[in-house]
């Protein structure tokens, strides 16, 4: 079956153990290298920042300060959160 859509992916360049907000900032920094082009693409095709987190011990929380929100707004990006708690009964000793 032929796909009826395509997608581009741009990933954070930071190590996975960095805070979630730092990963978002890194992707926004990459977009800033061609701000006009990325903003146009996002407006035309519905840009979305997909955040995926796998948490083995605890969810660290997520805080969007005003600069981060402004960065997402510059590119008309929606945000999708897919967070997974990989908690284990064995780790808790029960």
C-alpha positions as MATLAB code, in Angstrom:
seq = 'XXXXXXXXXXXXXXXXXXXXXXXXXXXXXXXXXXXXXXXXXXXXXXXXXXXXXXXXXXXXXXXXXXXXXXXXXXXXXXXXXXXXXXXXXXXXXX';
ca = [
       0.000    0.000    0.000;
       1.356    3.397   -0.930;
       1.577    6.067    1.759;
      -0.693    9.052    1.344;
       1.519   11.274    3.509;
       5.138   11.875    4.405;
       6.949   13.275    7.405;
      10.211   14.808    8.381;
      11.838   14.134   11.712;
      14.244   16.401   13.537;
      15.682   14.984   16.754;
      17.436   16.571   19.677;
      21.218   16.245   19.614;
      21.476   16.005   23.406;
      22.097   12.885   25.504;
      18.884   11.153   26.541;
      19.419   11.906   30.237;
      19.093   15.673   29.736;
      15.897   17.379   30.960;
      12.962   17.304   28.548;
      12.923   21.090   28.290;
      16.556   21.070   27.117;
      15.673   18.680   24.281;
      12.857   20.970   23.177;
      15.197   23.967   23.223;
      17.758   22.057   21.145;
      15.186   21.248   18.466;
      14.001   24.872   18.459;
      17.635   26.001   18.084;
      17.918   23.776   15.013;
      14.721   25.250   13.567;
      16.068   28.755   14.187;
      18.826   28.065   11.624;
      16.164   28.447    8.904;
      13.342   30.076   10.841;
      11.384   31.413    7.861;
      11.473   28.085    6.003;
      10.476   25.971    8.995;
       7.733   28.391   10.046;
       6.273   28.290    6.540;
       6.352   24.484    6.430;
       4.770   24.212    9.850;
       1.968   26.627    8.965;
       1.296   24.925    5.626;
       1.426   21.330    6.848;
       0.520   21.436   10.536;
       3.846   21.089   12.366;
       3.864   19.043   15.552;
       6.555   18.476   18.153;
       6.250   14.915   19.389;
       7.643   14.347   22.883;
       8.260   10.726   23.835;
       9.522    9.825   27.288;
      10.261    6.459   28.880;
      10.479    6.796   32.641;
      12.017    3.911   34.585;
      11.958    5.399   38.053;
       9.900    8.550   38.295;
       8.369   11.181   36.066;
      10.554   14.302   36.407;
       7.774   16.731   35.521;
       7.721   19.179   32.667;
       7.767   22.965   32.796;
       7.348   25.275   29.801;
       8.641   28.746   30.618;
       7.567   31.748   28.537;
      10.602   31.518   26.207;
       9.875   27.880   25.436;
       6.216   28.616   24.717;
       7.261   31.539   22.485;
       9.626   29.238   20.582;
       6.847   26.744   19.912;
       4.609   29.626   18.878;
       7.180   30.983   16.395;
       6.703   27.798   14.395;
       2.980   27.282   15.046;
       3.848   23.904   16.532;
       1.324   21.759   18.305;
       2.789   19.436   20.941;
       1.978   15.763   21.438;
       3.048   14.000   24.640;
       3.611   10.237   24.700;
       4.997    9.403   28.138;
       5.459    5.843   29.353;
       5.950    4.796   32.968;
       8.088    1.649   32.941;
       7.626    1.025   36.634;
       8.290   -2.507   37.847;
       6.927   -4.381   40.877;
      10.230   -6.275   41.079;
      12.201   -3.086   41.485;
      10.029   -2.096   44.431;
      10.678   -5.457   46.166;
       7.009   -6.492   46.279;
];
